[in-house]
Structure formats: C-alpha cells, structure tokens
Amino acid sequence: MLTIIGWIMGFTASAIILSTTIFGLLSLYHAKKSKAKLLGVAGLAVFFMGLIYIGPFIDFLLVVTTTNNLTPNNLYVLISYSFVAPGLIFAMYLGAELLTPKAKKLIIIFYAILGVIFEVLLWTDTNQIFAFSVANGLIDTSFNVLHPLFFVVVIILGSVFVFLGCGFLIKVLQSTGQVKKKFIYLSIGFFVFAVCGALESLIEPSVYTGIVRLIMTSFPIWVYLGLKP
C-alpha cells in the first residue's frame, strides 16, 4: 500500500518522465523543422536521461493499478539504467560540439567506452551492485558503494557537473548578449541534472527526495531554452 511518501515518489518520477518526453520530442520537432542539429542531439540526450526514471514510473503505475510491484526486482534497475549510456553519449556529444569541437572524437570515444563498461557491469553483476527493498509501497534500491559501477556513476555525474555544467558556465563568462543567455540556460540545466542525481542517490525516500525530483523536472526545460532557435 502506498504511503504519502510513496505517492510523492511516484508522482515526481512520473513528472520527470513527462517533462523529459515533452521537451525531448519538442526539441526533435524544432530540430527537424529548423535543421538545428544540436537541438536534435539535445532532445535525444534529454529523452534518454529522463528514461533513467522509467523503472520507478512503471513500478508506481503497477502498484496503483494492480497493487503489485514490478517483478523481478532486477528489472527495476535494468530498464532504468540501461538508458544511462545513450543519454551520456548524446550529452557529451553536445558538450564537445559546443565547448571543444577539436577534441570531439576523443571525448565521444572515451564516454562510449565508459558507457559500454557501465552497461556490461549493470547486466552481468546486478545483484552485487544493488540492494532491493520495498519502502512506502514502492521498490527502493541502494548502491553498493564498493562496487566498480558506483565509481563509474561518480565519474559520469562528475563529468556532467564539471564538463557540461562548469564548461557552459565558462562560456557564459566569455560571451555576451543572446549567446550568453543560452549558455546560462545550458549551464543551469546540466548543474540541475548532476546535483539532483547525486542528491537522490544519497538521501532516503522522503519529502526532500520529492523536492529534488521536482527540481529535476526543470532540467529539460533549461536545455531546450538554451538551444531552441
């Protein structure tokens, strides 16, 4: 049975899925209409990064409609975290194109390899990586902080924070006018994703987690504003 915290967690996971889907598709639509390649890349990045919450979203829907949690528990993390690699690659492609185009190939190769490592560990050692429980009526997971995948996640979130968040912030200081405003939006967006992602992994399901997720729903909006024609 869902508690108040369970409803908060379910609604906020749904809000993230809705927000990233809407603005991801909106970005792809405008990218095709205006032939803005980077807006399309941003749309794909936003869409895949939002799907990291598809496990909590499906679990919430199942509990509401059938009173049963998603089974097996492994599926909860597999269908969610499988989207980390494509989201990471599209996001880093966007950052490399805007920040260091000359090093773009090396950056993409590095994060593609990191993404493959992430996926292999995720699918081959799931039970050693995550501990599963049911809290407030929904599945809850926690990372084994000694597992190599945890350190891969730290590298990923750190890269989003430093390379994308701080990288776009540096561009803000180097730009003026409308371009400066767009880099501000991009910087805020990726700071939001990195900080909220880190906070959610550190705190137990609570009202505070709900607040963190609500802030996360703004991530695709900032990215869209930063790149829309």
N, C-alpha and C positions, 0 to 999 in steps of 0.2 A: 504494500500500500504506500502510495506517495505521501510524503510529509510536505509541509510548506517549503522546506529547503529543496525537496525533490522536484516540486513544481517550478521553483525558481531555476534550478539547474536545467530542467527540461525546456522551459520557455526560452531561456537565454541561449542554449545550444541551437534551438530552432531559429532564433533571431539571427544568429551568426550565419547559419546555412542560408536563410532567406536573403540577408544583406549581401553576402558574397556572390550568391547566384544572380541576384538582380543586377548588381553593379558589374559583375563579370560579364554577363550577357550584354548589358548596355555598352560596355567598353568594346566588346567584339562587334556589336552592331555599328557603332560610330567609327570603329577602325576600318570596317569594310566600306562604309559609306564615304569616308573622307580619305581612304587609303593611308591611314596613320598606323604604320606597322607596330610601333612601340606601344600604342594604346591597345592593340590586339594582344601583344605579349603580356601587358599588364593585366588584361582581362583574364587570360589563361592562368597567370600567377595567382590572382585573387580567387578565381574559381577553385583551383586545386588546393590552395591554402585553407579555404573555407571548408573543404570536404574533410579536413582533419577532424571536424566535429560531427561527421556523419554517423559514427558509432553511437555517441551519446544521443543524437537525434533519433535514430532508429530504435534504440532501447527505450527512450521516452514514449515514442508512438506505440510500441508493443505493450508497454505497461499500461498505458491509457486505454488501449483498445482490447487487450486480452488479459491484462493483469500479470503477464509473464515477461520475464526479462529475456533479452537476446541470448540465445544459446547456439553453440557453446561459447563460453566466455572469451575464448581466444579470438573469436570472430569480431568482438567489440573493438579490439585494438588493430586487428589485421585490416579491416575495411576502412579504418580511420587513418592509420599511419602509413598505409600504402601510398597515400597521396602526398606524403612529405617530399619525396624525391622529385616528382614533376613540378610541384609548387616551388621548390628550392631552385631548380634549374631555370625555370622561366623568370623567377625573381632576380636571380643573379645575372641572367642574360640582359634583363632590363637595366640593372645597375651598371654592368660592364659597358653597355652601349652608351649610356649617358655619362659615365664617370671616367672610364679608362678604355676607350674603344680599341686602342692598340694592343691591349693585353686581354681582349675579349676571349680569344680562343683558349688561352691558358686557364683563364678563370672558369670557363664553361667545362673544360676537361676536368679540372680539379673537383668542381662540385658535382659533376656527373659521376666521377669515381666515388666521391663521398656518398652520393645518393645510392649507388649500387651497393656499397658496403652496408649502408643503413637497411636497405631492403633485404639483403641476404641475412643479416643478423635478425631482423624482425621476423622473417618467415621460418628460420631454422632453429631459433632458440627462444621462442615466445614465452614459454613458461618460466624460463630463468630470468627473463627481463622484467616481467610484470607480476605483481601480486593482485589478485582479484578479490573483491568483496562486494556486498550489496549494502549501500548506505542511503537512507532516506527513500528507499524503494527503487533506486537505480544502481546500475553497476558502477563501481568505483575502482580505479586502478592506481597503483603506485609503482614508480620505477625502482629497480634495484640499482642503487647509485654506484655499485662496484662493477656493474656490467659495462663492457665496452660501448654498447649502444647509448648509454647515458652520456658518455663523453662525446659521442658523435652528435647527440642532440645539443649539448652545450656549445659545440663548435658551430652548429647550424644557427642557433639563436644568437650566439655571439657575432657571427658573420652578418646576420640581418641587422643587428644593432650597430656594429662598427662600420661595415662596408656600405650598407644601404642608408641606415639612419644618419650616422655621422658623415658619410660621404656626401649625401644630399645636403646636409647642413653646411658643409664646407662650400658647396656650390652656391648656397644661399648668400654666403659672405662674399662670393666672387661675382655675383650677378646683380642686376638692377631691374626695376620695372616688373612687367608681367612674368618674365622668366624667373625672377627671384621669387615671386609669389608661388609659382608652380613648384619650384624646388622646396619651398617651405611645406607645401601640402604633402609632397612625396616623403620628405624627412619625417614629418609628424606621423604619416601612415605607417612607415616601417618601424619607427620607435614604438608606436602603439602595439604592433604585432609582436615585436620582440619582448617588450616589457610585460605585456599581458600574458604571453605564452609562458614566460618564466615564472610569473606570479602564480598562475594557475597550477603549475607543477609543484609549487612549494606550500600551498595552503590547502587545508581540508575543505570539502564541500560546505559552503556556508553562504550567508548573505553577501559576504565580501567577494566570494567567487562569482556570484551573480553580477555584482558591480563590475568586476574585472571583465566578465564576458560582455556586458553591455557596452563597455568602452571598446572592446574588440570589434563590435559591430560597426564602429566608425572607420575601421581600417580600410575597407574597400572604397568608402566614400572619399577619403583623403587621396588615395591613389588615383581614383577616377578624376577628381578635380585637378590633380597635378598633371594629367596627360590629355584631358579632353581637348579637342580642337577649339 
